[in-house]
Amino acid sequence: KTMGDDAFGGGIAATDSTAQPLPPLTTTAIKFNTHGSPEEVLYVDDKHALPEKLAHSEVLVYMLAACVNDEDLLRVQTPLTILNDFPPFNRTKNKWEQIPLPAVAGVEGVGIVVAAAKNVGKLDAAAA
C-alpha cells in the first residue's frame, strides 16, 4: 500500500500477521546514547528511522512543536529506574522501566495524527 491508500486516516494495521507496512520514513530527532548532562549527551539525528509498522494502539504523529520540561531533562540525565527504590514506587507495583538506548528525548508536543493502528478507532481532538 502507499501513503495515499490508508496511512492518513487510520488504515495502518497493528503489528501482527495482518499488519500493513509503512513506507520508509525518517525524521529529525534529538537523541541520546547514554545518560548524562544534556549539553554533553544530546545530539541531532537527521535520519531517525520511524517504525516500519504501527503496533497495537499506536499512532504516528507529525510533530509541529515540542517543549522541553523538567521530566525531559530528568530522563536524559538519569535512568528513571533509580526512582523504584524510593516512595511511592518502592511501595507499589508501578515501576519505572529502563529506557532502551539510544532514545529520543522528549515526551510532549503538538502534532497531527497521520496514521493509526486499526484498533485505535476515531480520534477526538477535544479529548486529547
VEXGUNU-338779 format. One record per residue (C-alpha): residue in one letter; z, y, x; chain. Coordinates in nm, 4 decimals. Each point is the difference from the previous one (the first is absolute). Last residue first. Layout:
+---+----------+----------+----------+---+
| r |        Z |        Y |        X | c |
+---+----------+----------+----------+---+
| A |        Z |        Y |        X | A |
...
+---+----------+----------+----------+---+
END
This chain:
+---+----------+----------+----------+---+
| r |        Z |        Y |        X | c |
+---+----------+----------+----------+---+
| A |   2.3748 |   1.4799 |  -0.6704 | A |
| A |   0.0671 |  -0.0210 |  -0.3747 | A |
| A |  -0.2175 |   0.2992 |  -0.0914 | A |
| A |  -0.2863 |  -0.1367 |   0.2103 | A |
| D |  -0.0118 |  -0.3154 |  -0.2116 | A |
| L |  -0.1771 |  -0.2907 |   0.1691 | A |
| K |  -0.1616 |  -0.2589 |  -0.2247 | A |
| G |   0.0452 |  -0.3581 |   0.1127 | A |
| V |   0.1304 |  -0.1049 |   0.3403 | A |
| N |  -0.0956 |  -0.3685 |  -0.0421 | A |
| K |  -0.3610 |   0.0654 |   0.0999 | A |
| A |   0.1034 |   0.1357 |   0.3409 | A |
| A |  -0.0714 |   0.3699 |   0.0236 | A |
| A |  -0.2619 |   0.2240 |   0.1551 | A |
| V |  -0.0582 |   0.3737 |   0.0464 | A |
| V |   0.3461 |   0.1300 |  -0.0896 | A |
| I |  -0.0020 |   0.3697 |   0.0872 | A |
| G |   0.2568 |   0.1534 |   0.2304 | A |
| V |   0.3285 |   0.1734 |   0.0590 | A |
| G |   0.2400 |  -0.1199 |   0.2657 | A |
| E |   0.3099 |  -0.1901 |   0.0945 | A |
| V |   0.0945 |  -0.2843 |   0.2379 | A |
| G |  -0.1015 |   0.1232 |   0.3426 | A |
| A |  -0.0795 |  -0.1573 |   0.3361 | A |
| V |  -0.2513 |  -0.2840 |   0.0193 | A |
| A |   0.1335 |  -0.3039 |   0.1817 | A |
| P |  -0.0841 |  -0.1887 |   0.3178 | A |
| L |   0.2295 |  -0.1779 |  -0.0480 | A |
| P |   0.1294 |  -0.2012 |  -0.2959 | A |
| I |   0.2865 |   0.1873 |  -0.1689 | A |
| Q |   0.3130 |  -0.2170 |  -0.0006 | A |
| E |   0.1487 |  -0.0349 |  -0.3458 | A |
| W |   0.2851 |   0.2106 |  -0.1348 | A |
| K |   0.2440 |  -0.2029 |  -0.2061 | A |
| N |   0.1033 |   0.0041 |  -0.3643 | A |
| K |   0.2111 |  -0.3147 |  -0.0433 | A |
| T |   0.3084 |   0.2181 |  -0.0015 | A |
| R |   0.3167 |   0.0662 |   0.1983 | A |
| N |  -0.1506 |   0.0625 |   0.3462 | A |
| F |  -0.2575 |   0.2296 |  -0.1627 | A |
| P |   0.2569 |   0.2409 |  -0.1473 | A |
| P |   0.1404 |   0.0398 |   0.2565 | A |
| F |  -0.1059 |  -0.0760 |   0.3603 | A |
| D |  -0.1390 |  -0.3036 |   0.1858 | A |
| N |  -0.3270 |   0.0028 |  -0.1980 | A |
| L |  -0.0624 |   0.3535 |   0.1296 | A |
| I |  -0.1240 |  -0.1422 |   0.3324 | A |
| T |  -0.2896 |  -0.1521 |  -0.1971 | A |
| L |  -0.1337 |   0.3546 |  -0.0218 | A |
| P |  -0.1601 |  -0.0411 |   0.3421 | A |
| T |   0.0513 |   0.3383 |   0.1671 | A |
| Q |  -0.1842 |   0.3224 |   0.0786 | A |
| V |  -0.3180 |  -0.0469 |  -0.2041 | A |
| R |   0.1761 |  -0.1059 |  -0.3213 | A |
| L |   0.2541 |   0.2817 |   0.0462 | A |
| L |  -0.2773 |   0.2587 |   0.0361 | A |
| D |  -0.1662 |  -0.1132 |  -0.3222 | A |
| E |   0.3363 |  -0.0087 |  -0.1787 | A |
| D |   0.0731 |   0.3593 |   0.1045 | A |
| N |  -0.3218 |   0.1333 |  -0.1508 | A |
| V |  -0.3602 |   0.0500 |   0.1041 | A |
| C |  -0.2436 |   0.0777 |  -0.2788 | A |
| A |  -0.3374 |  -0.1456 |  -0.0884 | A |
| A |  -0.3003 |   0.1562 |  -0.1672 | A |
| L |  -0.3286 |  -0.1147 |  -0.1552 | A |
| M |   0.0347 |  -0.3730 |   0.0614 | A |
| Y |  -0.2659 |  -0.2265 |  -0.1478 | A |
| V |   0.2202 |  -0.2729 |  -0.1489 | A |
| L |  -0.0715 |  -0.3737 |  -0.0103 | A |
| V |   0.2234 |  -0.1782 |  -0.2506 | A |
| E |   0.2056 |  -0.3164 |   0.0387 | A |
| S |   0.1515 |  -0.2112 |  -0.2811 | A |
| H |  -0.1139 |  -0.3342 |   0.1523 | A |
| A |  -0.1708 |   0.0575 |   0.3329 | A |
| L |  -0.3016 |   0.2221 |   0.0508 | A |
| K |  -0.2673 |  -0.1459 |   0.2225 | A |
| E |  -0.1636 |   0.0981 |   0.3294 | A |
| P |   0.3052 |   0.2012 |   0.0985 | A |
| L |  -0.0620 |   0.3456 |   0.1471 | A |
| A |  -0.0919 |   0.0353 |   0.3655 | A |
| H |   0.1453 |   0.2975 |   0.1885 | A |
| K |  -0.2996 |   0.1586 |   0.1737 | A |
| D |   0.1207 |   0.3498 |   0.0906 | A |
| D |   0.3365 |  -0.1304 |   0.1237 | A |
| V |   0.2190 |   0.3002 |   0.0820 | A |
| Y |   0.3162 |  -0.0586 |   0.2054 | A |
| L |   0.3751 |  -0.0006 |  -0.0537 | A |
| V |   0.2286 |  -0.1426 |   0.2723 | A |
| E |   0.1082 |   0.2962 |   0.2151 | A |
| E |   0.0317 |   0.2939 |  -0.2385 | A |
| P |   0.1338 |  -0.2350 |  -0.2684 | A |
| S |   0.2875 |  -0.1041 |   0.2320 | A |
| G |   0.0289 |  -0.3764 |  -0.0035 | A |
| H |  -0.1102 |  -0.3173 |  -0.1755 | A |
| T |  -0.3018 |  -0.1858 |   0.1341 | A |
| N |  -0.3692 |  -0.0252 |  -0.0828 | A |
| F |  -0.0193 |   0.3202 |  -0.2076 | A |
| K |  -0.2669 |   0.1317 |  -0.2355 | A |
| I |  -0.1417 |   0.3203 |  -0.1513 | A |
| A |  -0.3039 |  -0.1120 |  -0.1965 | A |
| T |  -0.3665 |   0.0936 |  -0.0322 | A |
| T |  -0.1896 |  -0.2305 |  -0.2324 | A |
| T |  -0.2171 |  -0.3084 |   0.0120 | A |
| L |  -0.1852 |  -0.2037 |  -0.2611 | A |
| P |  -0.2127 |  -0.3122 |   0.0288 | A |
| P |  -0.1131 |  -0.0784 |  -0.3569 | A |
| L |   0.2744 |  -0.1384 |  -0.2218 | A |
| P |   0.0053 |  -0.3706 |  -0.0697 | A |
| Q |   0.0332 |  -0.1393 |  -0.3529 | A |
| A |   0.2904 |  -0.2361 |  -0.0389 | A |
| T |  -0.0513 |  -0.3057 |  -0.2221 | A |
| S |   0.1572 |  -0.2524 |   0.2392 | A |
| D |   0.2958 |   0.2310 |   0.0571 | A |
| T |   0.0598 |   0.3565 |   0.1167 | A |
| A |   0.0044 |   0.1934 |  -0.3259 | A |
| A |  -0.3321 |   0.1052 |  -0.1442 | A |
| I |  -0.1678 |   0.3351 |   0.0496 | A |
| G |  -0.1258 |   0.1291 |  -0.3345 | A |
| G |   0.2512 |   0.2728 |  -0.0726 | A |
| G |  -0.2213 |   0.3002 |  -0.0429 | A |
| F |  -0.1743 |   0.1039 |   0.3172 | A |
| A |  -0.0447 |  -0.3349 |   0.1722 | A |
| D |  -0.1954 |  -0.1690 |  -0.2772 | A |
| D |  -0.3733 |   0.0346 |   0.0480 | A |
| G |  -0.0584 |   0.3205 |   0.1966 | A |
| M |   0.2000 |  -0.1121 |   0.3016 | A |
| T |  -0.2292 |  -0.2991 |   0.0359 | A |
| K |   0.0492 |  -0.3574 |  -0.1051 | A |
+---+----------+----------+----------+---+
END
